[in-house]
Amino acid sequence: MRRLIWPVLFLFLMLLQGSMSVYYTGWLSCDLLLLAVYAYAILRGEKAGAVVGGITGLLQDAMTVGVFGFHILSRICVGYIVGLTKEKVFKDNYLYHMSAIATITFILRFVYWWLELLRSGGRWSIFFAYLWDSLGYIIGNALLVWPVVVIMKMIYEWIRKEDISY
């Protein structure tokens, strides 16, 4: 029964992400669903991370405008690749999590910038504005990754208390 907390948590984060984009218009931004997929994959492994990444990416693509399928593919890749490192990293090293999510965010923003450049017909004038927004996005994700990982770890341990097969 405690496993039902995961869909509720991801839906809550999706609603929080959507309301943040409406009410907060500052430079510093974040992607709570990306951070949640990252934390879930660190805890559960590559298969579970890819499945959750795909579902989360589908919901995120359905709720946003832009290139449909980008969030699906990127979240599946993030969940799978991060899940592969499950047993190879120190999960309590917050500097690792900050640098990993900053790198992941930078790569995702770079790929999305190329897609937007192709969609806009080669308007290079968007580069510096996009770079400035990306910097706020990278910093926001790096600052919020540790609280998200800690919360997801607490929920994971809470579920494991009841279900030993988890």
C-alpha positions in Angstrom: 0.0 0.0 0.0 2.9 2.4 0.7 4.1 2.0 -2.9 1.2 4.2 -4.0 3.2 7.2 -2.6 5.4 7.2 -5.7 2.7 8.2 -8.3 1.2 10.6 -5.8 4.6 12.2 -5.3 5.4 12.5 -9.0 1.9 14.0 -9.7 2.5 16.4 -6.8 5.9 17.4 -8.2 4.3 17.9 -11.7 1.6 20.2 -10.3 4.2 22.1 -8.2 6.4 22.5 -11.3 3.5 23.8 -13.3 2.4 26.2 -10.7 6.0 27.4 -10.2 6.3 28.3 -13.9 3.1 30.3 -13.6 3.7 32.2 -10.4 7.5 32.5 -10.3 9.0 34.3 -13.2 12.5 34.8 -11.9 15.8 33.9 -13.5 16.6 30.9 -11.2 14.5 27.8 -12.3 14.5 24.1 -11.8 13.0 20.9 -13.1 11.6 19.0 -10.2 10.5 16.0 -12.3 14.1 15.6 -13.7 15.4 15.7 -10.1 12.9 13.1 -9.0 13.7 10.8 -11.9 17.4 11.2 -11.0 16.8 10.4 -7.3 14.5 7.5 -8.1 17.0 6.0 -10.5 19.8 6.3 -8.0 17.7 4.4 -5.5 16.0 1.7 -7.7 18.3 1.1 -10.6 18.3 1.4 -14.4 15.1 -0.5 -15.3 12.9 1.3 -12.7 14.6 4.6 -13.5 13.9 4.2 -17.3 10.3 3.3 -16.7 9.6 6.2 -14.3 11.6 8.5 -16.7 9.4 7.4 -19.6 6.1 7.9 -17.7 7.3 11.2 -16.3 8.6 12.4 -19.6 5.3 11.5 -21.3 3.4 13.5 -18.7 5.8 16.4 -19.0 5.6 16.4 -22.8 1.8 16.3 -22.7 1.8 19.4 -20.4 4.3 21.6 -22.1 4.7 23.1 -25.5 7.8 22.4 -27.6 9.3 19.4 -29.2 7.1 16.5 -28.3 9.1 13.4 -27.4 12.2 15.3 -26.0 11.2 14.9 -22.4 10.3 11.2 -23.0 13.6 10.3 -24.5 15.7 12.5 -22.3 14.1 11.2 -19.0 14.4 7.6 -20.2 18.1 8.1 -20.9 18.6 9.9 -17.6 16.8 7.2 -15.6 18.7 4.4 -17.3 22.2 5.9 -17.2 21.8 7.2 -13.6 20.4 3.8 -12.6 23.5 2.1 -14.0 25.5 4.0 -11.4 23.4 2.9 -8.5 26.0 0.7 -6.9 29.0 2.6 -8.1 28.6 6.0 -6.4 28.4 7.2 -2.8 24.7 8.2 -2.4 25.5 10.5 0.5 28.0 12.7 -1.4 26.0 15.8 -2.1 28.8 17.3 -4.3 28.6 14.3 -6.6 24.8 14.8 -6.9 25.3 18.5 -7.6 27.9 18.0 -10.2 26.1 15.0 -11.9 22.8 16.9 -12.2 24.6 20.0 -13.4 26.3 18.0 -16.1 23.0 16.2 -17.0 21.1 19.5 -17.1 23.8 21.2 -19.3 23.7 18.3 -21.8 19.9 18.4 -21.9 19.8 22.1 -22.4 22.5 21.9 -25.1 20.6 19.3 -27.1 17.3 21.2 -26.7 19.1 24.4 -27.9 20.1 22.6 -31.1 16.5 21.4 -31.6 15.2 24.9 -31.1 17.8 26.3 -33.5 16.6 23.8 -36.1 13.0 24.7 -35.5 13.6 28.4 -35.7 15.3 28.2 -39.0 18.8 29.0 -37.7 18.1 32.1 -35.7 21.4 32.3 -33.8 20.2 35.4 -32.0 18.5 33.3 -29.4 21.9 31.9 -28.2 22.9 34.3 -25.5 19.4 34.6 -24.0 19.1 30.8 -24.0 22.6 30.5 -22.4 21.6 32.9 -19.7 18.4 31.1 -18.9 20.3 27.8 -19.0 22.7 29.0 -16.4 19.8 29.8 -14.0 18.3 26.4 -14.8 21.6 24.5 -14.1 22.2 26.4 -10.8 18.6 25.8 -9.7 18.8 22.1 -10.4 22.1 21.8 -8.7 20.8 23.6 -5.5 17.6 21.5 -5.3 19.1 18.0 -6.1 20.2 17.3 -2.5 16.8 18.0 -0.8 15.0 16.0 -3.5 17.4 13.0 -3.1 17.0 13.2 0.7 13.2 13.2 0.6 13.1 10.4 -2.0 15.6 8.4 0.2 13.4 8.8 3.2 10.3 7.7 1.3 12.3 4.7 -0.1 13.3 3.6 3.4 9.8 4.1 4.7 8.4 1.8 2.0 11.2 -0.8 2.7 10.1 -1.1 6.3 6.8 -2.6 5.2 7.8 -4.5 2.1 11.1 -6.4 2.4 10.9 -7.5 -1.3 11.2 -3.8 -2.2 
